[in-house]
Amino acid sequence: MLKEVDQRQHPGTTEAPISKRAKGLARIVGWVALISVALLAAYGIWGQMKQSQAARETLEQAATEVPTVRTSLVETVTEPRRLDLPGTASPFDSATIYARATGYIAKRNVDIGSRVKKGDVLVIIAAPDLDQQLAQARAQVSQLEASIEQAHANAELAKVTNFRTSKLVERGWNTQQQGDVTRLTQNAQEAALNVAQENLKVQKVVVARLVELTSFERVMAPFDGVITARNIDVGDLVTADNAAGTPMFAMDNTDVLRIQVFVPQDAVFALKDGYEAEVTLPELPGRVFKGKIARNASSLQPGTRTLLT
């Protein structure tokens, strides 16, 4: 009997130690988690305190720090001030050549790239209408010269007639009416002579103008330079109209260049005409061209506040 009772109670006695072990393990895990949370919270609070302390120290340092100031003696600058500015190079002389005589291109002596001297003939324009006008004007000059001779003869005849008639009137051999007629006739003939002389002067001016225009049939270079553009060829019609004239050539004088720079406002009063300048070009590395300030605009650009120099 006793053995049977012990065998029935044995299973109950083996479950109790396992349950206690599980409860103990769970309690340990809970304490570990609680301690971890407490440590994390303490670390966060400690970090906040460190940041607050650092901020207070920074504020105290800024409030109590003595600034450092660098000083230097004011001295007169004897060395020249140097300005490096971008510039634009352009020919010293540049011209677009138009026709001053209406006609056809009879001969062309130059092309793009041709180097010419002042006075060289670039093209010859055939202008028969202009030549005919000149011939007609010269013929009218000859006609007016003949009319002047005629008017001069009439004036001399009227003068002689008036002289003789006035003598006859004084002696009573002719009427006063006839004396007035001859006197006024002389005045009229002398006035006609003056008119003919003035007409000759006017016609000579017309001839001189046409001669000047016919001289433009030979288009000449206005200065030494190079032809940079050509817009005509032999046989082309060119007109001398001011509004719709024909641009025949463009030429530049590149022997001397003009460099234009825009100087900032703060350096305007430091510049004077005649100051030396050095020009460098990226296309010609290592080469320096000497120049001088020739002139400036004497007025700042409203938009950029710079001085064209």
Residue frames relative to the residue before (quaternion, step in Angstrom):
aa qw qx qy qz dx dy dz
M 1.0000 0.0000 0.0000 0.0000 0.00 0.00 0.00
L 0.6762 0.4894 -0.2988 0.4626 3.55 0.81 -0.94
K 0.6377 0.5229 -0.3359 0.4551 3.63 0.91 -0.73
E 0.6579 0.5085 -0.3238 0.4514 3.55 0.91 -0.82
V 0.6466 0.5128 -0.3295 0.4586 3.57 0.97 -0.84
D 0.6517 0.5147 -0.3209 0.4554 3.63 0.92 -0.78
Q 0.6595 0.4999 -0.3268 0.4565 3.56 1.02 -0.77
R 0.6551 0.5057 -0.3240 0.4584 3.62 1.05 -0.61
Q 0.7058 0.4518 -0.2665 0.4761 3.58 1.00 -0.68
H 0.5255 0.6736 -0.4082 0.3217 3.65 1.09 -0.39
P 0.6435 0.5083 -0.3579 0.4466 3.61 0.90 -0.76
G 0.6442 0.5213 -0.3430 0.4422 3.65 0.92 -0.69
T 0.6656 0.4999 -0.3070 0.4613 3.59 0.98 -0.70
T 0.6530 0.5162 -0.3295 0.4455 3.74 1.04 -0.41
E 0.6400 0.5402 -0.3332 0.4331 3.74 1.09 -0.47
A 0.6020 0.6067 -0.3656 0.3685 3.63 0.98 -0.66
P 0.6806 0.4744 -0.3332 0.4479 3.72 0.71 -0.73
I 0.6326 0.5277 -0.3473 0.4480 3.67 1.00 -0.70
S 0.6595 0.5084 -0.3139 0.4561 3.63 0.89 -0.86
K 0.6572 0.5040 -0.3190 0.4607 3.57 0.93 -0.80
R 0.6403 0.5290 -0.3314 0.4475 3.56 1.03 -0.79
A 0.6542 0.5105 -0.3116 0.4629 3.63 0.96 -0.80
K 0.6546 0.4999 -0.3204 0.4680 3.53 0.98 -0.84
G 0.6481 0.5179 -0.3299 0.4505 3.57 0.99 -0.76
L 0.6473 0.5161 -0.3171 0.4627 3.57 1.02 -0.81
A 0.6519 0.5081 -0.3164 0.4655 3.59 0.95 -0.81
R 0.6416 0.5162 -0.3335 0.4590 3.53 1.03 -0.79
I 0.6335 0.5262 -0.3303 0.4612 3.61 1.02 -0.75
V 0.6506 0.5119 -0.3137 0.4651 3.58 0.94 -0.89
G 0.6492 0.5187 -0.3207 0.4545 3.57 0.95 -0.79
W 0.6593 0.4965 -0.3126 0.4702 3.54 0.95 -0.87
V 0.6346 0.5322 -0.3315 0.4518 3.61 1.01 -0.81
A 0.6569 0.5013 -0.3076 0.4718 3.59 0.98 -0.87
L 0.6602 0.5062 -0.3157 0.4563 3.55 0.95 -0.88
I 0.6492 0.5045 -0.3190 0.4714 3.56 0.96 -0.85
S 0.6350 0.5326 -0.3337 0.4492 3.67 1.00 -0.82
V 0.6536 0.5002 -0.3165 0.4716 3.58 0.96 -0.88
A 0.6551 0.5122 -0.3182 0.4552 3.55 0.98 -0.87
L 0.6478 0.5159 -0.3216 0.4590 3.57 1.01 -0.79
L 0.6471 0.5156 -0.3193 0.4621 3.59 0.98 -0.84
A 0.6561 0.5022 -0.3103 0.4702 3.56 0.96 -0.86
A 0.6538 0.5055 -0.3163 0.4659 3.56 1.00 -0.84
Y 0.6424 0.5212 -0.3277 0.4564 3.60 1.04 -0.78
G 0.6505 0.5135 -0.3145 0.4628 3.57 1.02 -0.80
I 0.6538 0.4955 -0.3141 0.4779 3.55 0.96 -0.84
W 0.6425 0.5231 -0.3274 0.4542 3.57 0.99 -0.78
G 0.6467 0.5147 -0.3192 0.4637 3.59 1.01 -0.82
Q 0.6423 0.5144 -0.3263 0.4651 3.59 0.96 -0.81
M 0.6458 0.5161 -0.3191 0.4634 3.54 0.98 -0.82
K 0.6435 0.5177 -0.3268 0.4595 3.60 0.98 -0.84
Q 0.6604 0.5024 -0.3095 0.4644 3.61 0.94 -0.87
S 0.6500 0.5038 -0.3183 0.4716 3.56 0.97 -0.82
Q 0.6457 0.5142 -0.3216 0.4640 3.56 0.99 -0.81
A 0.6574 0.5065 -0.3102 0.4637 3.60 0.98 -0.86
A 0.6423 0.5161 -0.3265 0.4631 3.58 1.02 -0.77
R 0.6509 0.5028 -0.3228 0.4683 3.58 0.96 -0.83
E 0.6523 0.5069 -0.3257 0.4599 3.58 0.97 -0.81
T 0.6365 0.5250 -0.3309 0.4580 3.59 1.02 -0.77
L 0.6617 0.4982 -0.3040 0.4706 3.57 0.95 -0.88
E 0.6557 0.4980 -0.3175 0.4703 3.57 0.96 -0.83
Q 0.6476 0.5158 -0.3232 0.4583 3.62 1.01 -0.79
A 0.6605 0.5007 -0.3131 0.4637 3.58 0.99 -0.83
A 0.6779 0.4958 -0.3002 0.4522 3.55 1.06 -0.75
T 0.7708 0.3663 -0.1870 0.4866 3.56 1.03 -0.72
E 0.5211 0.6614 -0.4199 0.3386 3.62 1.23 -0.23
V 0.3255 -0.7185 0.5844 0.1905 3.56 -1.04 0.80
P 0.3944 -0.7412 0.4792 0.2558 3.65 -0.61 1.07
T 0.3682 -0.7059 0.5661 0.2138 3.53 -1.22 0.69
V 0.0882 -0.8042 0.5878 0.0027 3.61 -0.71 1.08
R 0.2498 -0.7535 0.5909 0.1437 3.55 -0.90 0.98
T 0.1024 -0.8030 0.5867 0.0196 3.56 -0.83 0.94
S 0.0240 -0.7728 0.6339 0.0191 3.52 -1.28 0.47
L 0.5210 -0.6366 0.4759 0.3112 3.54 -1.21 0.54
V 0.4366 -0.6743 0.5318 0.2683 3.55 -1.06 0.80
E 0.0147 0.8015 -0.5943 0.0645 3.54 -0.74 1.14
T 0.5133 -0.6234 0.4947 0.3212 3.55 -1.20 0.54
V 0.3317 -0.7379 0.5561 0.1903 3.56 -0.83 1.03
T 0.1804 -0.8140 0.5476 0.0709 3.55 -0.57 1.16
E 0.6115 0.5475 -0.3575 0.4455 3.57 1.15 -0.45
P 0.5278 -0.6394 0.4449 0.3385 3.61 -1.00 0.70
R 0.4521 -0.6717 0.5186 0.2748 3.52 -1.11 0.73
R 0.2250 -0.7872 0.5658 0.0977 3.54 -0.91 0.92
L 0.0922 -0.7802 0.6184 0.0213 3.54 -0.90 1.01
D 0.1465 -0.7616 0.6265 0.0775 3.55 -0.88 0.97
L 0.0794 0.8162 -0.5573 0.1305 3.56 -0.35 1.29
P 0.4572 -0.6521 0.5151 0.3169 3.60 -1.08 0.60
G 0.1006 -0.8067 0.5817 0.0268 3.56 -1.04 0.76
T 0.3527 -0.7019 0.5811 0.2129 3.50 -1.39 0.26
A 0.2496 -0.7766 0.5645 0.1264 3.57 -0.73 1.08
S 0.0517 0.7812 -0.6185 0.0672 3.56 -0.95 0.93
P 0.6041 -0.5656 0.3979 0.3960 3.61 -1.12 0.49
F 0.5545 -0.6064 0.4499 0.3500 3.55 -1.13 0.63
D 0.7684 0.1026 -0.0606 0.6287 3.59 1.12 -0.74
S 0.0604 0.7795 -0.6195 0.0707 3.54 -0.98 0.90
A 0.0487 0.8140 -0.5731 0.0813 3.58 -0.86 0.92
T 0.2351 -0.7031 0.6512 0.1625 3.50 -1.31 0.63
I 0.2423 -0.8119 0.5225 0.0953 3.57 -0.53 1.21
Y 0.1311 -0.7911 0.5969 0.0240 3.54 -0.74 1.19
A 0.5451 -0.5891 0.4806 0.3534 3.52 -1.31 0.27
R 0.1969 -0.7715 0.5953 0.1079 3.57 -1.05 0.85
A 0.7143 0.3066 -0.2259 0.5872 3.56 1.35 0.02
T 0.3627 -0.7356 0.5324 0.2095 3.57 -0.89 0.95
G 0.3973 0.6959 -0.5202 0.2954 3.56 -0.79 1.05
Y 0.5970 -0.5525 0.4477 0.3714 3.52 -1.33 -0.36
I 0.5065 -0.6274 0.4954 0.3232 3.54 -1.15 0.68
A 0.1914 -0.8059 0.5547 0.0779 3.55 -0.54 1.20
K 0.8029 -0.0210 0.0491 0.5937 3.59 1.05 -0.74
R 0.1111 -0.7750 0.6201 0.0500 3.55 -1.01 0.85
N 0.2094 -0.8263 0.5182 0.0693 3.56 -0.68 1.14
V 0.7761 0.2932 -0.1565 0.5359 3.65 1.14 -0.38
D 0.1486 -0.7528 0.6332 0.1010 3.52 -1.37 0.28
I 0.7252 -0.3929 0.3052 0.4760 3.57 -1.29 -0.04
G 0.7858 0.2893 -0.2400 0.4911 3.56 -0.84 1.02
S 0.5125 0.6426 -0.4307 0.3728 3.59 1.23 -0.15
R 0.2748 -0.7383 0.5940 0.1632 3.55 -1.00 0.89
V 0.0681 -0.8162 0.5732 -0.0264 3.54 -0.75 1.10
K 0.3616 -0.6881 0.5858 0.2294 3.51 -1.36 0.40
K 0.6391 -0.5196 0.3964 0.4056 3.53 -1.23 0.42
G 0.7826 0.2907 -0.2427 0.4941 3.56 -0.82 1.08
D 0.4921 0.6441 -0.4493 0.3757 3.61 1.21 -0.14
V 0.4374 -0.6882 0.5162 0.2620 3.58 -1.04 0.84
L 0.2588 -0.7849 0.5478 0.1296 3.56 -0.67 1.14
V 0.7799 -0.0890 0.0853 0.6136 3.59 0.88 -0.96
I 0.2649 -0.7073 0.6258 0.1947 3.52 -1.38 0.31
I 0.2107 -0.7857 0.5760 0.0811 3.55 -0.78 1.11
A 0.2763 -0.7299 0.6025 0.1670 3.56 -0.94 0.93
A 0.0614 0.7990 -0.5888 0.1054 3.58 -0.54 1.25
P 0.1180 -0.8372 0.5299 0.0660 3.65 0.30 1.18
D 0.6114 0.5498 -0.3654 0.4363 3.61 1.01 -0.66
L 0.6664 0.4937 -0.2994 0.4718 3.56 0.95 -0.86
D 0.6355 0.5203 -0.3339 0.4625 3.58 1.01 -0.74
Q 0.6471 0.5093 -0.3219 0.4672 3.59 1.02 -0.78
Q 0.6283 0.5283 -0.3389 0.4596 3.60 1.02 -0.73
L 0.6462 0.5115 -0.3206 0.4670 3.56 1.01 -0.78
A 0.6514 0.5095 -0.3199 0.4623 3.59 0.95 -0.84
Q 0.6522 0.5071 -0.3152 0.4671 3.59 0.98 -0.82
A 0.6556 0.5098 -0.3183 0.4572 3.57 0.95 -0.84
R 0.6503 0.5004 -0.3233 0.4714 3.61 0.97 -0.72
A 0.6309 0.5183 -0.3386 0.4676 3.58 1.06 -0.70
Q 0.6401 0.5125 -0.3268 0.4699 3.57 1.05 -0.71
V 0.5863 0.5533 -0.3719 0.4602 3.59 1.10 -0.56
S 0.6584 0.4965 -0.3098 0.4733 3.58 0.92 -0.89
Q 0.6418 0.5229 -0.3241 0.4579 3.57 1.00 -0.81
L 0.6744 0.4856 -0.2980 0.4696 3.59 0.95 -0.85
E 0.6095 0.5390 -0.3559 0.4597 3.59 1.06 -0.63
A 0.6485 0.4968 -0.3171 0.4818 3.57 1.04 -0.76
S 0.6537 0.5049 -0.3217 0.4629 3.59 0.96 -0.76
I 0.6062 0.5401 -0.3582 0.4610 3.57 1.12 -0.60
E 0.6374 0.5152 -0.3314 0.4674 3.56 0.98 -0.80
Q 0.6495 0.5077 -0.3142 0.4708 3.57 1.00 -0.80
A 0.6683 0.4914 -0.3009 0.4705 3.57 0.95 -0.90
H 0.6268 0.5316 -0.3374 0.4590 3.56 1.08 -0.69
A 0.6491 0.5055 -0.3148 0.4733 3.58 0.99 -0.80
N 0.6477 0.5073 -0.3181 0.4710 3.59 0.96 -0.82
A 0.6537 0.5065 -0.3216 0.4612 3.57 0.99 -0.78
E 0.6439 0.5099 -0.3264 0.4678 3.59 1.01 -0.77
L 0.6493 0.5122 -0.3172 0.4642 3.59 0.98 -0.83
A 0.6591 0.5008 -0.3080 0.4689 3.57 0.98 -0.86
K 0.6312 0.5316 -0.3350 0.4548 3.57 1.08 -0.70
V 0.6659 0.4916 -0.3010 0.4737 3.60 0.93 -0.89
T 0.6523 0.5171 -0.3141 0.4565 3.57 0.96 -0.90
N 0.6598 0.5016 -0.3117 0.4647 3.58 0.92 -0.85
F 0.6327 0.5346 -0.3411 0.4444 3.60 1.00 -0.80
R 0.6940 0.4676 -0.2835 0.4684 3.58 0.86 -0.95
T 0.6671 0.5054 -0.3182 0.4454 3.58 0.90 -0.86
S 0.6350 0.5337 -0.3425 0.4411 3.58 0.98 -0.76
K 0.6314 0.5226 -0.3376 0.4629 3.60 1.06 -0.68
L 0.6580 0.5041 -0.3051 0.4688 3.56 1.01 -0.83
V 0.6300 0.5248 -0.3350 0.4641 3.57 1.04 -0.73
E 0.6335 0.5389 -0.3316 0.4453 3.59 0.96 -0.83
R 0.7321 0.4113 -0.2341 0.4900 3.60 1.01 -0.78
G 0.5285 -0.6620 0.3962 0.3542 3.55 1.29 -0.04
W 0.5118 0.6557 -0.4173 0.3661 3.56 1.25 0.23
N 0.7577 0.2107 -0.1546 0.5980 3.58 1.29 -0.04
T 0.5602 -0.6387 0.4125 0.3287 3.54 -1.15 0.59
Q 0.6108 -0.5465 0.4265 0.3826 3.55 -1.27 0.38
Q 0.5938 0.5784 -0.3555 0.4318 3.57 1.12 -0.69
Q 0.6688 0.4894 -0.3050 0.4692 3.55 0.91 -0.89
G 0.6256 0.5360 -0.3393 0.4541 3.59 1.08 -0.70
D 0.6503 0.5035 -0.3207 0.4698 3.62 0.98 -0.77
V 0.6394 0.5386 -0.3300 0.4384 3.57 0.99 -0.82
T 0.6933 0.4642 -0.2878 0.4702 3.58 0.84 -0.91
R 0.6359 0.5289 -0.3361 0.4504 3.62 1.02 -0.71
L 0.6997 0.4500 -0.2742 0.4824 3.56 0.89 -0.93
T 0.5928 0.5529 -0.3676 0.4559 3.57 1.13 -0.56
Q 0.6272 0.5234 -0.3321 0.4715 3.57 1.01 -0.73
N 0.6521 0.5104 -0.3187 0.4611 3.59 0.92 -0.86
A 0.6585 0.5141 -0.3109 0.4532 3.56 0.99 -0.87
Q 0.6648 0.4988 -0.3070 0.4637 3.58 0.97 -0.83
E 0.6407 0.5075 -0.3274 0.4741 3.60 1.01 -0.73
A 0.6382 0.5097 -0.3243 0.4772 3.61 1.05 -0.74
A 0.6362 0.5183 -0.3301 0.4665 3.57 1.04 -0.77
L 0.6248 0.5270 -0.3367 0.4676 3.58 1.08 -0.68
N 0.6455 0.5109 -0.3192 0.4695 3.59 0.98 -0.79
V 0.6401 0.5217 -0.3269 0.4596 3.57 0.98 -0.83
A 0.6598 0.5049 -0.3112 0.4615 3.58 0.94 -0.87
Q 0.6446 0.5156 -0.3229 0.4630 3.58 1.00 -0.75
E 0.6641 0.4867 -0.3085 0.4764 3.61 0.97 -0.81
N 0.6183 0.5314 -0.3461 0.4642 3.58 1.05 -0.71
L 0.6320 0.5221 -0.3352 0.4643 3.57 1.05 -0.71
K 0.6340 0.5259 -0.3349 0.4576 3.59 0.99 -0.77
V 0.6534 0.5095 -0.3159 0.4623 3.56 0.96 -0.90
Q 0.6800 0.4895 -0.3040 0.4533 3.56 0.89 -0.88
K 0.6194 0.5300 -0.3479 0.4630 3.59 1.06 -0.63
V 0.6133 0.5253 -0.3462 0.4776 3.60 1.10 -0.64
V 0.6293 0.5248 -0.3304 0.4684 3.58 1.03 -0.79
V 0.6496 0.5092 -0.3164 0.4676 3.57 0.97 -0.86
A 0.6502 0.5145 -0.3222 0.4568 3.59 0.94 -0.86
R 0.6359 0.5196 -0.3286 0.4665 3.59 1.02 -0.78
L 0.6804 0.4766 -0.2990 0.4695 3.60 0.90 -0.87
V 0.6074 0.5350 -0.3559 0.4671 3.58 1.08 -0.66
E 0.6459 0.5123 -0.3164 0.4693 3.57 1.01 -0.84
L 0.6607 0.4981 -0.3134 0.4661 3.58 0.98 -0.80
T 0.6616 0.4935 -0.3254 0.4614 3.59 0.94 -0.75
S 0.5833 0.5644 -0.3849 0.4393 3.58 1.15 -0.46
F 0.6226 0.5401 -0.3399 0.4529 3.60 1.21 -0.48
E 0.4557 0.6499 -0.4717 0.3841 3.58 1.24 0.08
R 0.6873 0.3381 -0.2411 0.5959 3.56 1.27 -0.38
V 0.1685 -0.8059 0.5644 0.0592 3.57 -0.23 1.31
M 0.0905 -0.8264 0.5557 -0.0048 3.56 -0.61 1.18
A 0.5820 -0.5872 0.4409 0.3495 3.56 -1.22 0.57
P 0.3911 -0.7451 0.4869 0.2339 3.61 -0.81 0.94
F 0.7947 0.0052 0.0037 0.6070 3.61 1.20 -0.41
D 0.6314 -0.4954 0.4139 0.4297 3.56 -1.31 0.11
G 0.3273 0.7496 -0.5297 0.2246 3.57 -0.90 0.85
V 0.4827 -0.6278 0.5255 0.3110 3.50 -1.34 -0.42
I 0.4504 -0.6711 0.5193 0.2777 3.58 -1.06 0.78
T 0.1399 -0.8253 0.5453 0.0442 3.58 -0.66 1.12
A 0.7909 0.0859 -0.0637 0.6025 3.60 1.23 -0.26
R 0.0604 -0.7725 0.6316 0.0248 3.56 -1.17 0.73
N 0.1078 -0.8342 0.5408 0.0071 3.56 -0.71 1.12
I 0.7234 0.3788 -0.2367 0.5265 3.61 1.22 0.06
D 0.1066 -0.7549 0.6400 0.0960 3.50 -1.36 0.25
V 0.7100 -0.4448 0.3177 0.4440 3.57 -1.28 0.22
G 0.7712 0.3180 -0.2664 0.4828 3.56 -0.88 1.03
D 0.5469 0.6166 -0.4085 0.3922 3.59 1.19 -0.26
L 0.3880 -0.6937 0.5591 0.2360 3.54 -1.17 0.71
V 0.0662 -0.7815 0.6201 0.0204 3.56 -0.86 0.97
T 0.2310 -0.7750 0.5784 0.1071 3.54 -1.12 0.76
A 0.3680 -0.7393 0.5306 0.1908 3.53 -1.19 0.65
D 0.3358 0.7540 -0.5020 0.2585 3.58 1.20 0.43
N 0.5222 -0.6650 0.4318 0.3140 3.59 -0.93 0.88
A 0.7279 0.4372 -0.2509 0.4648 3.59 0.94 -0.85
A 0.8081 0.1939 -0.0788 0.5506 3.59 0.96 -0.85
G 0.1848 0.8123 -0.5299 0.1590 3.55 0.97 0.82
T 0.4635 -0.6831 0.4998 0.2621 3.53 -1.25 0.48
P 0.2582 -0.7470 0.5866 0.1769 3.63 -0.64 1.05
M 0.2251 -0.8189 0.5180 0.1021 3.57 -0.50 1.17
F 0.8105 0.0085 0.0519 0.5833 3.57 0.84 -1.01
A 0.1539 -0.6981 0.6781 0.1710 3.48 -1.46 0.22
M 0.0216 0.8074 -0.5877 0.0471 3.56 -0.87 0.93
D 0.1745 -0.7776 0.6011 0.0599 3.53 -1.19 0.73
N 0.2952 -0.6941 0.6226 0.2083 3.49 -1.31 0.52
T 0.0666 -0.8428 0.5339 -0.0169 3.57 -0.18 1.33
D 0.4077 0.7026 -0.4938 0.3103 3.61 1.19 0.18
V 0.7568 0.1491 -0.0904 0.6299 3.57 1.15 -0.68
L 0.1969 -0.7925 0.5710 0.0840 3.55 -0.85 1.03
R 0.2800 -0.7183 0.6140 0.1692 3.49 -1.25 0.61
I 0.1478 -0.7884 0.5945 0.0563 3.60 -0.70 1.13
Q 0.1176 -0.7941 0.5952 0.0365 3.57 -0.69 1.10
V 0.0102 -0.7839 0.6198 -0.0356 3.57 -0.87 1.04
F 0.3171 -0.7116 0.5939 0.2011 3.54 -1.28 0.51
V 0.2060 -0.8111 0.5427 0.0717 3.56 -0.37 1.30
P 0.4765 -0.6726 0.4737 0.3101 3.64 -0.85 0.89
Q 0.6651 -0.5494 0.3447 0.3702 3.52 -1.23 0.61
D 0.6769 0.5206 -0.3143 0.4148 3.61 0.94 -0.80
A 0.7258 0.3967 -0.2481 0.5043 3.61 1.23 -0.23
V 0.3828 0.7606 -0.4657 0.2410 3.59 1.26 0.06
F 0.7264 0.4523 -0.2615 0.4465 3.59 0.81 -1.00
A 0.6100 0.5492 -0.3592 0.4442 3.59 1.23 -0.15
L 0.6579 0.5042 -0.3072 0.4677 3.59 1.25 -0.18
K 0.0114 0.7737 -0.6331 0.0191 3.54 -1.09 0.79
D 0.5747 -0.5797 0.4482 0.3644 3.53 -1.16 0.62
G 0.7322 0.3805 -0.3092 0.4728 3.53 -0.93 0.97
Y 0.5103 0.6313 -0.4358 0.3888 3.59 1.22 -0.26
E 0.4964 -0.6677 0.4719 0.2916 3.54 -1.11 0.75
A 0.0769 -0.7769 0.6244 0.0247 3.53 -1.20 0.66
E 0.2287 -0.7478 0.6089 0.1330 3.52 -1.23 0.61
V 0.1617 -0.7901 0.5893 0.0483 3.54 -0.90 1.01
T 0.0350 -0.7744 0.6317 -0.0014 3.55 -0.89 1.01
L 0.2113 -0.7750 0.5887 0.0906 3.53 -1.12 0.77
P 0.4782 -0.6714 0.4732 0.3109 3.62 -0.88 0.83
E 0.6350 0.5331 -0.3394 0.4441 3.60 1.15 -0.51
L 0.7534 0.2678 -0.1648 0.5775 3.60 1.24 -0.39
P 0.0773 -0.8383 0.5379 0.0441 3.61 0.41 1.14
G 0.7895 0.3200 -0.2488 0.4608 3.53 -1.08 0.81
R 0.6704 0.4671 -0.3082 0.4873 3.60 1.21 -0.20
V 0.1254 -0.7787 0.6138 0.0354 3.56 -1.00 0.91
F 0.1724 -0.7837 0.5927 0.0697 3.55 -0.83 1.06
K 0.3370 -0.7543 0.5359 0.1739 3.55 -0.85 1.04
G 0.0900 0.7827 -0.6124 0.0658 3.55 -1.12 0.71
K 0.3015 -0.7226 0.5871 0.2058 3.53 -1.35 -0.04
I 0.5364 -0.5911 0.4852 0.3571 3.53 -1.22 0.53
A 0.2342 -0.8084 0.5285 0.1110 3.57 -0.55 1.16
R 0.7831 -0.1805 0.1718 0.5698 3.59 0.85 -0.93
N 0.1552 -0.7614 0.6178 0.1203 3.54 -1.31 0.22
A 0.6488 -0.5689 0.3609 0.3537 3.53 -1.29 0.40
S 0.3132 -0.7852 0.4784 0.2377 3.61 1.28 -0.32
S 0.7371 0.2859 -0.2151 0.5733 3.59 1.21 0.41
L 0.4314 -0.7098 0.4973 0.2505 3.57 -0.92 0.94
Q 0.5059 -0.6096 0.5149 0.3276 3.53 -1.21 0.63
P 0.4889 -0.6993 0.4213 0.3072 3.65 -0.68 1.00
G 0.7192 0.4742 -0.2712 0.4293 3.59 0.93 -0.84
T 0.7988 0.3072 -0.1345 0.4996 3.56 0.88 -0.99
R 0.2984 -0.7665 0.5090 0.2537 3.62 1.24 -0.29
T 0.4928 0.6122 -0.4539 0.4199 3.55 0.89 0.99
L 0.3747 -0.7183 0.5498 0.2036 3.54 -1.28 0.52
L 0.3520 -0.7242 0.5556 0.2072 3.58 -0.72 1.07
T 0.0105 0.8160 -0.5715 0.0863 3.56 -0.59 1.23
